[in-house]
Amino acid sequence: MLCVSMYDRRMRSELLKGHLDMLMLATLRSEPAHGYVVLERLRVLSDGEFTLPEGTIYPALHRLEREGLLRSRRTEHQGRTRRVYAITAAGEAALVGKRTEWERFTAGIARTLAAAR
């Protein structure tokens, strides 16, 4: 039998997969940041709803950069090299599109749930 909390974690993980790009672009819209800061912003802005392992974010950041939605530069902080990511114009456009898609999707869910009352 599947534990409810395990089901909830799996469901949340699956839901997040489809929207992680949008969330990361949104967190980088205000200012450039390195991966750990992106994780922390996601956690804080979502009131702890999105607490992700570091292994989740870096492949996504690299992919978004390859797609031209982010750009990065290397910086040095306390003797360590970091990659700082910033949203590009293409990333801004993608964020607008993803947000519009998300709003349509959630409105459809809300209408469906309201009709089921």
C-alpha positions as YAML, in Angstrom:
chain: A
units: angstrom
residues:
- id: 1
  name: MET
  ca: [0.00, 0.00, 0.00]
- id: 2
  name: LEU
  ca: [1.30, 3.46, -0.91]
- id: 3
  name: CYS
  ca: [1.71, 5.86, 2.00]
- id: 4
  name: VAL
  ca: [-0.16, 9.16, 1.51]
- id: 5
  name: SER
  ca: [2.91, 11.27, 2.27]
- id: 6
  name: MET
  ca: [4.94, 9.27, -0.25]
- id: 7
  name: TYR
  ca: [2.16, 9.76, -2.78]
- id: 8
  name: ASP
  ca: [2.11, 13.48, -2.02]
- id: 9
  name: ARG
  ca: [5.88, 13.75, -2.54]
- id: 10
  name: ARG
  ca: [5.70, 11.86, -5.83]
- id: 11
  name: MET
  ca: [2.77, 13.94, -7.03]
- id: 12
  name: ARG
  ca: [4.47, 17.20, -6.06]
- id: 13
  name: SER
  ca: [7.66, 16.07, -7.79]
- id: 14
  name: GLU
  ca: [5.79, 15.24, -10.99]
- id: 15
  name: LEU
  ca: [3.89, 18.53, -10.93]
- id: 16
  name: LEU
  ca: [7.08, 20.47, -10.32]
- id: 17
  name: LYS
  ca: [8.93, 18.79, -13.20]
- id: 18
  name: GLY
  ca: [6.60, 20.38, -15.69]
- id: 19
  name: HIS
  ca: [6.97, 23.83, -14.17]
- id: 20
  name: LEU
  ca: [10.52, 23.96, -12.84]
- id: 21
  name: ASP
  ca: [11.78, 25.92, -15.86]
- id: 22
  name: MET
  ca: [9.14, 28.60, -15.34]
- id: 23
  name: LEU
  ca: [9.90, 28.84, -11.64]
- id: 24
  name: MET
  ca: [13.65, 29.11, -12.18]
- id: 25
  name: LEU
  ca: [13.24, 31.77, -14.86]
- id: 26
  name: ALA
  ca: [10.94, 33.67, -12.50]
- id: 27
  name: THR
  ca: [13.47, 33.55, -9.65]
- id: 28
  name: LEU
  ca: [16.22, 34.83, -11.93]
- id: 29
  name: ARG
  ca: [14.09, 37.64, -13.34]
- id: 30
  name: SER
  ca: [14.84, 40.00, -10.45]
- id: 31
  name: GLU
  ca: [18.61, 39.51, -10.47]
- id: 32
  name: PRO
  ca: [21.32, 37.05, -11.51]
- id: 33
  name: ALA
  ca: [22.27, 34.32, -9.05]
- id: 34
  name: HIS
  ca: [24.20, 31.10, -8.67]
- id: 35
  name: GLY
  ca: [22.45, 27.77, -8.27]
- id: 36
  name: TYR
  ca: [22.28, 27.69, -4.49]
- id: 37
  name: VAL
  ca: [20.64, 31.13, -4.41]
- id: 38
  name: VAL
  ca: [18.09, 29.97, -7.00]
- id: 39
  name: LEU
  ca: [17.26, 27.01, -4.72]
- id: 40
  name: GLU
  ca: [16.98, 29.28, -1.70]
- id: 41
  name: ARG
  ca: [14.76, 31.79, -3.53]
- id: 42
  name: LEU
  ca: [12.45, 28.97, -4.65]
- id: 43
  name: ARG
  ca: [12.22, 27.72, -1.07]
- id: 44
  name: VAL
  ca: [11.60, 31.16, 0.45]
- id: 45
  name: LEU
  ca: [9.21, 32.49, -2.21]
- id: 46
  name: SER
  ca: [7.12, 29.30, -2.04]
- id: 47
  name: ASP
  ca: [7.02, 29.33, 1.79]
- id: 48
  name: GLY
  ca: [8.95, 26.05, 1.82]
- id: 49
  name: GLU
  ca: [6.73, 24.32, -0.72]
- id: 50
  name: PHE
  ca: [9.63, 23.92, -3.16]
- id: 51
  name: THR
  ca: [12.60, 22.61, -1.22]
- id: 52
  name: LEU
  ca: [14.70, 20.92, -3.86]
- id: 53
  name: PRO
  ca: [17.96, 18.99, -3.73]
- id: 54
  name: GLU
  ca: [20.93, 20.66, -5.42]
- id: 55
  name: GLY
  ca: [21.12, 17.81, -7.92]
- id: 56
  name: THR
  ca: [17.77, 18.91, -9.33]
- id: 57
  name: ILE
  ca: [18.64, 22.49, -10.14]
- id: 58
  name: TYR
  ca: [22.03, 22.32, -11.85]
- id: 59
  name: PRO
  ca: [21.06, 20.10, -14.79]
- id: 60
  name: ALA
  ca: [18.05, 22.37, -15.37]
- id: 61
  name: LEU
  ca: [20.20, 25.53, -15.24]
- id: 62
  name: HIS
  ca: [22.66, 24.03, -17.74]
- id: 63
  name: ARG
  ca: [19.82, 22.97, -20.05]
- id: 64
  name: LEU
  ca: [18.18, 26.41, -19.91]
- id: 65
  name: GLU
  ca: [21.54, 27.95, -20.77]
- id: 66
  name: ARG
  ca: [22.00, 25.59, -23.74]
- id: 67
  name: GLU
  ca: [18.52, 26.60, -24.91]
- id: 68
  name: GLY
  ca: [19.50, 30.28, -24.75]
- id: 69
  name: LEU
  ca: [17.04, 31.14, -21.99]
- id: 70
  name: LEU
  ca: [19.83, 31.85, -19.50]
- id: 71
  name: ARG
  ca: [23.40, 33.03, -19.79]
- id: 72
  name: SER
  ca: [26.11, 32.54, -17.22]
- id: 73
  name: ARG
  ca: [29.41, 33.98, -16.20]
- id: 74
  name: ARG
  ca: [32.03, 32.70, -13.85]
- id: 75
  name: THR
  ca: [32.70, 34.68, -10.70]
- id: 76
  name: GLU
  ca: [34.99, 34.14, -7.77]
- id: 77
  name: HIS
  ca: [33.78, 34.31, -4.19]
- id: 78
  name: GLN
  ca: [36.03, 33.56, -1.21]
- id: 79
  name: GLY
  ca: [38.46, 31.71, -3.45]
- id: 80
  name: ARG
  ca: [35.79, 29.57, -5.08]
- id: 81
  name: THR
  ca: [34.60, 29.81, -8.65]
- id: 82
  name: ARG
  ca: [30.84, 30.05, -9.14]
- id: 83
  name: ARG
  ca: [28.66, 30.24, -12.19]
- id: 84
  name: VAL
  ca: [26.12, 33.06, -11.95]
- id: 85
  name: TYR
  ca: [23.03, 32.79, -14.15]
- id: 86
  name: ALA
  ca: [20.95, 35.58, -15.65]
- id: 87
  name: ILE
  ca: [17.79, 35.47, -17.72]
- id: 88
  name: THR
  ca: [18.11, 36.42, -21.40]
- id: 89
  name: ALA
  ca: [15.59, 38.22, -23.63]
- id: 90
  name: ALA
  ca: [14.58, 34.79, -24.96]
- id: 91
  name: GLY
  ca: [14.19, 33.63, -21.36]
- id: 92
  name: GLU
  ca: [11.94, 36.61, -20.59]
- id: 93
  name: ALA
  ca: [9.76, 35.74, -23.60]
- id: 94
  name: ALA
  ca: [9.66, 32.07, -22.56]
- id: 95
  name: LEU
  ca: [8.67, 33.07, -19.03]
- id: 96
  name: VAL
  ca: [5.77, 35.14, -20.33]
- id: 97
  name: GLY
  ca: [4.61, 32.23, -22.49]
- id: 98
  name: LYS
  ca: [4.97, 29.67, -19.70]
- id: 99
  name: ARG
  ca: [3.16, 31.94, -17.26]
- id: 100
  name: THR
  ca: [0.26, 32.45, -19.69]
- id: 101
  name: GLU
  ca: [0.07, 28.69, -20.24]
- id: 102
  name: TRP
  ca: [0.13, 28.10, -16.47]
- id: 103
  name: GLU
  ca: [-2.65, 30.63, -15.85]
- id: 104
  name: ARG
  ca: [-4.88, 29.01, -18.50]
- id: 105
  name: PHE
  ca: [-4.17, 25.57, -17.08]
- id: 106
  name: THR
  ca: [-4.90, 26.52, -13.46]
- id: 107
  name: ALA
  ca: [-8.06, 28.39, -14.49]
- id: 108
  name: GLY
  ca: [-9.25, 25.22, -16.22]
- id: 109
  name: ILE
  ca: [-8.54, 23.16, -13.12]
- id: 110
  name: ALA
  ca: [-10.35, 25.70, -10.93]
- id: 111
  name: ARG
  ca: [-13.41, 25.64, -13.22]
- id: 112
  name: THR
  ca: [-13.45, 21.83, -13.22]
- id: 113
  name: LEU
  ca: [-13.15, 21.61, -9.44]
- id: 114
  name: ALA
  ca: [-15.81, 24.29, -8.92]
- id: 115
  name: ALA
  ca: [-18.22, 22.37, -11.17]
- id: 116
  name: ALA
  ca: [-17.62, 19.21, -9.13]
- id: 117
  name: ARG
  ca: [-18.85, 20.77, -5.86]
...
